[in-house]
Amino acid sequence: MTTADLLDQIVGRLDEVRGRCPELRFGQLIATIGMLAEDETGLSLWDVEDADFAAALERFAADMARRESGDAEPLSAP
């Protein structure tokens, strides 16, 4: 996958997640996912690779889907 493809995938997924979290402002959404990526990688958001950000975004999206289904128990960190 090219960098451009990965960025398109991230932007598309962000739009989906934004629909699940309409109460969050865009900065709050990015900050939340950025903190997840930082926790998972041990790097600052500035140094997090796009693939690692995408993985954190997927984790956040999965957590939002579980909450919508009524199972609010978050997954433990990998």
C-alpha positions as MATLAB code, in Angstrom:
seq = 'MTTADLLDQIVGRLDEVRGRCPELRFGQLIATIGMLAEDETGLSLWDVEDADFAAALERFAADMARRESGDAEPLSAP';
ca = [
       0.000    0.000    0.000;
       1.347    3.406   -0.907;
       1.487    6.318    1.499;
      -1.230    8.083   -0.485;
      -3.464    4.995   -0.275;
      -2.913    4.747    3.471;
      -3.726    8.435    3.961;
      -6.904    8.050    1.894;
      -7.852    5.071    4.062;
      -7.195    7.062    7.256;
      -9.238   10.039    6.078;
     -12.124    7.786    5.050;
     -12.056    5.942    8.358;
     -11.915    9.248   10.272;
     -15.105   10.298    8.485;
     -16.811    7.054    9.551;
     -15.669    7.419   13.156;
     -16.667   11.082   13.224;
     -20.204    9.965   12.405;
     -20.169    7.692   15.457;
     -18.884   10.497   17.722;
     -20.702   13.659   16.620;
     -20.189   15.222   20.052;
     -16.406   15.347   19.543;
     -14.823   18.291   17.804;
     -12.268   17.367   15.138;
      -9.320   18.321   17.333;
     -10.666   16.195   20.164;
     -11.029   13.231   17.815;
      -7.479   13.562   16.493;
      -6.104   14.127   20.008;
      -7.842   11.011   21.328;
      -6.572    8.816   18.513;
      -3.154   10.447   18.781;
      -2.972    9.597   22.482;
      -3.864    5.989   21.693;
      -1.097    5.887   19.080;
       1.358    7.438   21.536;
       0.432    4.865   24.185;
       0.818    1.994   21.733;
       4.136    3.130   20.255;
       5.797    5.055   23.064;
       6.441    7.872   20.567;
       5.120   11.412   20.522;
       2.372   12.072   17.992;
       4.922   13.957   15.890;
       6.914   10.729   15.453;
       4.042    8.235   15.099;
       4.076    6.573   11.679;
       0.931    6.690    9.563;
       0.460    2.916    9.856;
       0.604    3.166   13.654;
      -1.910    6.022   13.614;
      -4.166    3.923   11.373;
      -3.919    1.014   13.834;
      -4.886    3.301   16.727;
      -7.774    4.647   14.656;
      -8.992    1.098   14.025;
      -8.795    0.346   17.728;
     -10.779    3.482   18.528;
     -13.374    2.609   15.849;
     -13.728   -0.917   17.242;
     -14.229    0.499   20.734;
     -16.926    2.876   19.463;
     -18.666   -0.024   17.671;
     -18.630   -2.095   20.881;
     -20.097    0.807   22.822;
     -22.884    1.158   20.261;
     -23.654   -2.550   20.563;
     -23.989   -2.201   24.344;
     -20.710   -3.919   25.270;
     -18.813   -0.980   26.785;
     -15.894   -3.077   28.068;
     -12.779   -1.730   26.259;
     -10.161   -4.061   24.865;
      -6.908   -4.270   26.745;
      -3.822   -2.874   25.058;
      -2.014   -5.359   22.816;
];
